[in-house]
Amino acid sequence: MDFEPYRGELVAYCYRMLGSFHEAEDLVQETMLRAWKARDRYDPARASVRTWLYRIATNVCLTALEGRARRPLPSGLGAPGEDPGTPLTPATDIPWLQPFPDARYDMEARADMRLALVVALQRLPARQRAVLVLREVLQFSAAEVADQLDTTVPAVNSTLQRARAALTDVGDDDAITEPDDPGAREVVDRYLRAFEAADVPALVRLLADAVVLEMPPVPLWFRGTEHYGAFMRRVFELRGTDWALRRLVANGQPALAAYAQDPAGRHRLHSLQVFTVAGGRVTHNVVFADPQSLKAFDLPQRLSANRPRRPR
């Protein structure tokens, strides 16, 4: 019995449940181990292998979530900051939401992996979270979900209704462009060029008026182009103006890996910026600087010294 073809989608499912890529991989490994040990008890007349694996994965996730605090982003913890000069002190006691490295698994970019939705899912009780993802995202029937959760179809339908009601403020995914959308790619390419040129006015011109900037593990976030621009000026003052950026995709969204120049003149990995682009503007930028989050993307820690330089 071969379970490997399902690994990628199970990791994505556990990630939506936990908000942590590393924990998701561990829980899928636990799921595979349990399935292998129980393979002689699998009944193909009752469920497909895929449905059976999701039943096991759901139980593994629900057990892992018992007594756990949700994984937030800074914008979920309080009001936006007013002073771009605030000290950037990491909050290591908070289990921050992690980004999902799309390239690690053979998955298409999908709206249901977006950071906004994964953050919103973390607000739901664990069983509501499971029902919503299994029914709305993975398209399992109410009967299949009832079997996976050892409950009834009316209970599944009731739980789904409550979960939908709790997520009415997530927003309209139709307004958000995909990473390979030509318009979104052009916006991010222009952002890359402006960032590498340390051109704050050019960066600001690419932003929506109510743009949000947040930087886990620092529990600080800003709203609006004025604060965004002021913060970027501070970044270039503190870390210098010689940066190198690489394009990638995270959570089905365009992203950039940012490399800052160190005192020896080498460019070392600094952070990962994950963008939401809508209406031809950047509406949200989540900058992940936690080494554990960056590790999942298998990025080089430093760039070659003889990399081509872009004209400024």
Residue pairs with C-beta under 8 A, 6 or more apart in sequence:
1 35
1 36
1 39
1 42
1 49
3 32
3 35
3 36
3 49
3 53
6 49
6 50
6 53
7 28
7 32
7 105
8 105
8 106
8 107
9 107
9 138
10 28
10 31
10 53
10 54
10 57
11 21
11 24
11 25
11 28
11 105
12 24
12 100
12 105
12 107
12 113
13 24
13 54
13 57
13 61
13 133
13 138
14 23
14 24
14 25
14 27
14 28
14 31
14 57
14 60
14 61
15 21
15 24
15 100
15 113
15 118
16 112
16 113
16 117
16 118
16 121
16 129
16 133
16 137
17 24
17 61
17 65
17 121
17 126
17 129
17 130
17 133
18 24
18 27
18 61
18 64
18 65
18 71
19 70
19 71
19 97
19 98
19 118
19 119
19 121
19 122
20 71
20 95
20 97
20 98
21 98
21 99
21 100
21 101
21 293
21 296
22 98
22 292
22 296
23 64
27 57
27 60
27 61
27 64
28 57
30 60
31 53
31 56
31 57
31 60
34 56
34 60
35 42
35 52
35 53
35 56
38 56
42 49
42 52
46 52
46 147
47 55
47 144
47 147
51 140
51 144
51 147
51 148
54 134
54 138
54 140
54 148
55 147
55 148
58 130
58 134
58 148
58 149
61 126
61 130
62 126
62 127
62 130
65 126
66 126
68 95
69 95
70 122
70 123
71 95
71 96
71 97
71 98
71 122
72 94
72 96
72 97
72 119
72 122
73 96
73 97
73 115
73 119
73 214
73 216
73 221
73 286
74 214
74 215
74 216
74 218
74 219
74 220
74 221
75 212
75 214
75 221
76 119
76 123
77 94
77 219
78 219
80 212
80 221
80 222
80 223
80 224
80 227
81 220
81 221
81 222
81 227
82 227
84 222
84 227
84 230
84 231
84 233
84 234
85 234
86 220
88 215
88 218
88 220
89 218
90 217
90 218
90 289
90 290
91 217
91 218
91 219
92 217
94 217
94 219
96 216
96 217
96 290
96 293
97 115
97 118
97 119
97 122
97 216
98 288
98 290
98 292
98 293
98 296
99 115
99 250
99 251
99 255
99 272
99 274
99 286
99 288
99 293
99 296
99 297
100 113
100 118
100 250
100 251
100 296
101 248
101 250
101 296
101 297
101 298
102 109
102 113
102 248
102 249
102 250
102 251
102 252
103 248
103 249
103 297
103 298
104 296
104 297
104 298
107 113
109 178
109 179
109 180
109 249
109 252
109 253
110 252
111 117
111 173
111 176
111 252
112 133
112 137
112 252
113 251
113 252
114 173
114 176
114 251
114 252
114 253
114 276
115 251
115 253
115 274
115 276
115 284
115 286
116 170
116 171
116 276
116 284
117 170
117 173
118 251
120 167
120 169
120 170
121 129
121 132
121 133
121 167
122 129
123 166
123 167
124 132
124 163
124 166
124 167
127 149
127 159
128 159
128 162
128 163
128 166
129 163
130 148
130 149
131 145
131 149
131 156
131 159
131 160
131 163
132 160
132 163
132 164
132 167
134 140
134 144
134 145
134 148
135 142
135 145
135 156
135 160
136 160
136 164
140 148
142 153
142 156
142 157
142 160
143 153
145 156
146 152
146 153
146 155
146 156
149 156
175 278
175 279
176 276
176 277
176 278
177 183
177 184
177 277
177 278
178 184
178 252
179 185
179 249
179 252
179 253
179 254
179 255
181 277
183 277
183 280
184 254
184 277
185 254
187 206
187 275
187 277
187 280
187 281
187 282
188 247
188 254
188 256
188 275
188 277
188 282
190 202
190 206
191 203
191 206
191 256
191 275
191 282
192 245
192 247
192 256
193 202
193 310
194 202
194 203
194 206
195 203
195 243
195 245
195 256
195 258
196 243
196 244
196 245
196 310
196 312
197 310
197 312
198 236
198 241
198 243
200 229
200 232
200 233
200 236
201 229
203 228
203 229
203 232
204 225
204 228
204 229
204 232
206 281
206 282
207 225
207 228
207 281
207 282
208 225
208 278
208 279
208 281
208 282
208 283
209 224
209 225
210 223
210 224
210 283
211 223
211 224
211 225
211 228
211 281
211 282
211 283
211 284
211 285
212 221
212 222
212 223
212 283
212 284
212 285
213 221
213 222
213 223
213 227
213 228
213 231
213 284
213 285
213 287
214 220
214 221
214 222
214 285
214 286
214 287
215 221
215 271
215 286
215 287
215 288
215 289
216 286
216 287
216 288
216 289
216 290
216 293
217 289
217 290
218 289
222 228
222 231
239 260
239 261
239 270
240 260
240 261
242 260
242 261
242 267
243 258
243 259
243 260
243 261
243 267
243 270
244 258
244 259
244 267
244 303
244 307
245 256
245 257
245 258
245 259
246 256
246 257
246 259
246 299
247 254
247 255
247 256
248 255
248 256
248 257
248 272
248 297
248 299
249 255
250 272
250 274
250 297
251 274
253 274
253 275
253 276
254 274
254 275
254 277
255 272
255 273
255 274
255 275
256 272
256 273
256 275
257 269
257 271
257 272
257 273
257 294
257 297
257 299
258 269
258 270
258 271
258 272
258 273
258 287
259 267
259 268
259 269
259 270
259 302
259 303
260 267
260 268
260 270
261 267
261 268
262 268
265 305
266 302
266 303
266 305
267 302
267 303
267 307
268 301
268 302
269 294
269 299
269 300
269 301
269 302
270 289
271 287
271 288
271 289
271 294
272 287
272 288
272 289
272 293
272 294
272 297
272 299
273 285
273 286
273 287
273 288
274 285
274 286
274 287
274 288
275 282
275 284
275 285
276 282
276 283
276 284
276 285
277 283
288 294
